[in-house]
Amino acid sequence: LLEDVLLSAQSDEEARVDLYGPVWEDTPEVRVWTDGSTKEPGTADARSGAGIYWGEDCKRNVAARVAGLQRNNRAELVAFAVSVAHANPDRTLHVYTDSGYACGMLGPWAARQAQLGWRGTTNGDVMLNICSLIRQRTCPLRVTWVKAHAGNTGNSRADRLAKDGA
C-alpha cells in the first residue's frame, strides 16, 4: 500500500524514467515505421505478422510472423520491439506507428501496468521485453502515432511488410 501511495505521487515523467531509465544523450534521429497485421482474425486460422520499415531497399526491413497469440495488438507490439532491438541504442530513435494501443501501452498505461508486474495484462510478456530494450538505450526513443492508410509512405511500407509476415 505504501508503495502504491509513493508511486501515485510521482509525475508522469518520473514514472517513465523509473520504468524506462534515464536518457544520457540526444543525437540526430533514426526513423522507423512499424505495423502489425492479422489475417483471418478471431479464427483458428488467424496469422499475425510484424512489419518494420527503415527505408527503401534497407536490409533491416523486416516482415516476420508473430509467435504466440495471433492478435493484431500483439503484432503491433512485436513490431515495435523488433524495431527497438534492431536499432543502435546510442542513436536517437523515432518510431512511427498507427497503433493507438501500442502508444497507450508505451505511454500513459505503462507505469501502472509495470507496477503490477504486467500480471493479467494482455501482451505483458512483450511489454516486459520492450521495457528491457528501452532501458538499454542511452539516447531518446520517440514514438509518434500516424493515421493508417492515409498516404504515409513509411506506414504503407510497414503495413505491406506486416501483411507479408502474416
Buried (B, 14 or more C-beta within 10 A) or exposed (E): EEEEEEBEEEEEEEBBBBBBBEEEEEEEBBBBBBBBBBBEBEEEEBBBBBBBBBBEEEEEBBBBBBEEBBBBBBBBBBBBBBBBBBBEBEBBBBBBBBBEBBBEBBEEBBBBBBBEEBEEBBBBBBBBBBBBBBEEBBBBBEBEBBEBEEEBEBBBBBBBBBBBBB
